[in-house]
Amino acid sequence: MAAKKMFGAANASILVTDLRRSFDDGVTRGYEWRVTQLKKLLIICDNHEPEIVAALRDDLGKPELESSVYEVSLLRNSIKLALKQLKNWMAPEKAKTSLTTFPASAEIVSEPLGVVLVISAWNYPFLLSIDPVIGAISAGNAVVLKPSELAPASSALLAKLMEQYLDSSAVRVVEGAVTETTALLEQKWDKIFYTGSSKIGRVIMAAAAKHLTPVVLELGGKSPVVVDSDTDLKVTVRRIIAGKWGCNNGQACVSPDYILTTKEYAPKVIDAMKKELETFYGKNPMESKDMSRIVNSTHFDRLSKLLDEKEVSDKIVYGGEKDRENLKIAPTILLDVPLDSLIMSEEIFGPLLPILTLNNLEESFDVIRSRPKPLAAYLFTHNKKLKERFATTVSAGGIVVNDIAVHLALHTLPFGGVGESGMGAYHGKFSFDAFSHKKAVLYRSLFGDSAVRYPPYSRGKLRLLKALVDSNIFDIFKVLLGLS
Amino acid sequence: MEAMKETVEESLREMRETFASGRTRSLKWRKAQIGAIYEMVKDNEDKICNALFQDLGKHSTEAFRDELGVVLRTATVAINCLDKWAVPKHSKLPLLFYPAKGKVISEPYGTVLVLSSWNFPISLSLDPLIGAIAAGNTVLLKSSELSPNASAFLAKTIPAYLDTKAIKVIEGGPDVATILLQHQWDKIFFTGSPKIGRIIMAAAAQHLTPVTLELGGKCPTIVDHLTISKNIKSVVKRIAGGKWGSCNGQACISVDYVLIEKSFAPTLIDMLKPTIKSFFGEIPKESGCLSRIANKQHVRRLSRLLSDPRVQASIVYGGSIDEDKLYVEPTILLDPPLDSEIMNEEIFGPILPIITVRDIQESIGIINTKPKPLAIYAFTNDENLKTRILSETSSGSVTFNDVMIQYMCDALPFGGVGESGIGRYHGKYSFDCFSHEKAIMEGSLGMDLEARYPPWNNFKLTFIRLAFREAYFKLILLMLGLKR
């Protein structure tokens, strides 16, 4: 097998130059090209699903259903939506003009930014690579994708399939790790789209600042779940379990990170969870094939450390089993770990679920507010007032009431973070917009000029200007007719 | 400096506390604040015009047209439209998710920083301030030290009109900015040069703070003499007005240079000369209608641009400099070399290079050799040329047959791309600029689908696949056992 070529600064520079030439030549601008590329992506989804599922099993032990549904099906829908809507999205938007700019007409034209960089993550390696690429291509850009090296089989498959099907004069994949990413980040991009941790998000934005490159950062955080006693407990618990362990085993940016509920209700929640966990994963969850494994030993050790901390290890009320060789940790529930413990200080990103109990549910607002803004915040309740308060006062990327994570699948809702959980948004038309420049265009007529615009200035002109600003209709007529 | 550091920390603490109290969320509060800004400007017209005259020699009519009038309008529009802007946007969800509901609400970022500029110190401070308040944030404004009288006015008067626990003003230069940038803000809005823009964005990256950067560039003006010759008088007036009539060329959207076919350049120059005289008289320095250069440093900068012997040789009008009076004469250059400094940095002054081309179509090539500007202007009635300009160049905005006036059109986003900036504002875009668009999804606890939950099997997989494709009929067949 040939040794892997080193990808350094020189390669990155040539890559960007090549793609910029293609972009400047107009390769990516036309509707036809964009549609062709999108259709090819659809073929990848339709014809290569088994290989994708296999790669995800290799990299993450991801169950077939998760791969098929949460990666391939979501992508398929995303591509189909783009194909259906692209003409609409590309059309200029008319804008209203006012009396001050009369006579004129105005519109907003979407244009591609140019050559963009998409850096993806390891937990949903296909979804998080191709979904942003769909946005980039729809908007008419040339794009470089850097998949995560922590999911090597997926990265290699992405590189292979995209080279096979897509127009490599404008769409490329660069595999690699820190060296390659650093080399790429030194180049000038017209946009950078990054999915990953807040720590690296800072590095990305700092690199982007050197070139005034706008960024979308899809980061993470500790997404809290508030469980009210006025809820349907069985449904609540099932949705939490499916959203946590059923989505890459807790290794997702919108994973329920911790639960907040009242001291009174907590025992019921725990009992219900234990029961449903057993229904879902059996008496020996370590042997269930329906959960992804932990991605690698680094993360396994990180999660172990969270569990082993003094004052935390004795709070385990369910699970806690670990198997380093097979990179498995059982679904684990903890009760009332200290607020300043490690497990409550960093995004868990794994199968551990702390439950914090409060005297009353009111306190949950303070707990959430005292922490960095998460990507998602969840609430389970029938109480309308509580829903309203939660939606308006909890700041997060997105809020979901009575469900977990589903908002990811909704292309009519923008998906993105705020504060530590990120900036910018995508999905559906928001993806197209994320990779577009909305250029303002004003068409003026050469007639209808008023002397009031020009020096020499006078009190009279001042009066007229004031009238225009105040939109006093009579004075305006006087101005337009050149009177006064 | 220690005192300043403490002031900043104390201000931040108070603003955050105010934001947390929820006071700024009320639309009534926001409208009252914006109304107070309106009153402040109306009550102090003379004081403001005086300050602008002291700082920049700006005539009161120009001050009203470009600053006070703009702010009054921005405030009026914000008050009139705020209710509409703040309404949640409902999103349609696919049938599969029935009866779930989705919407997007605009929530304030929190505590934001506005860094303003010296050339339009009142409007570039108050316009973003109005946007930040309209969106419900607490705001700290740092006005520019290069317009000290305007800055002092704002620092003294804003506290007299506005809620001082929520809206604060700090005066100072780069050292104060440095202190401010060390802190975490929920959003930073900056107007200024690309060089400083990079520094701002790098500082923001440390805290994952989203930024809007309103920068600049060389705004070219294409004059397609052939197709607008009937209205050449208007064209010349508009160009002259757009160059010297608004802060004497020191505006981010000033006409920087003109592109015209070689044979028509003499006509243009011959018409510009008397136009300048009609605006500013025989001795522009004494007209009272021509703003001064900001300071000696900028006079020297402009002087240096002219000092290149090849540029000197290209002077066809003007060229005199009086450093003590902060005066650079309205100057026209004919074909300075394209590689001279003056053709490679934003002029930001009263020097107008005219670049000739053989065919007006060549202008596009020249424009594309430079970074993307904030605005492109083109005087033409040739539909083909208009289309080419729109599709083959990139800029914040394009205005046909006029200059500068796109600034007044509230329905158009005002912002740059590439070197000319990130983000946009004006009208509703200002409200959006300072808001986090939070997605809210509300599911129903009632309808639960078994297929959502492990343990997985082929039925569930098929069900979910069909559901994603929204193949509802096949889904029903599956559930009725009529489909395998």
Interface residues (C-beta under 8 A of the other chain):
Chain A: R29 P63 E64 L65 S68 V69 S73 L74 R76 N77 A95 K96 T97 S98 T100 T101 A104 A106 I108 V109 E111 L113 G114 D190 S198 G201 R202 M205 A206 A208 A209 K210 L212 P214 L217 L219 T231 D232 V235 T236 R238 R239 I241 A242 G246 F280 Y281 G282 S288 D290 M291 R369 F380 H382 K387 A391 T392 T393 S395 A396 G397 G398 I399 V400 V401 N402 D403 V406 H407 A409 L410 T412 L413 P414 F415 V418 G419 E420 G422 M423 A425 H437 K438 K439 A440 V441 L442 Y443 R444 S445 L446 F447 D449 R453 Y454 P455 P456 Y457 S458 K461 L462 L465 K466 L468 V469 D470
Chain B: A20 G22 R25 H59 S60 T61 E62 F64 R65 G69 L72 R73 S91 K92 L93 P94 F97 A100 G102 V104 I105 E107 Y109 G110 D186 P194 G197 R198 M201 A202 A204 A205 Q206 L208 P210 L213 L215 I228 N231 S234 V235 K237 R238 A240 G241 W244 G245 S278 F279 F280 G281 S287 C289 L290 F379 L390 S391 S394 S395 G396 S397 V398 T399 F400 N401 D402 I405 Q406 M408 C409 D410 A411 L412 P413 F414 V417 G418 E419 G421 I422 G423 R424 H436 E437 K438 A439 I440 M441 E442 G443 S444 L445 G446 D448 R452 Y453 P454 P455 W456 K460 L461 I464 R465 F468 R469
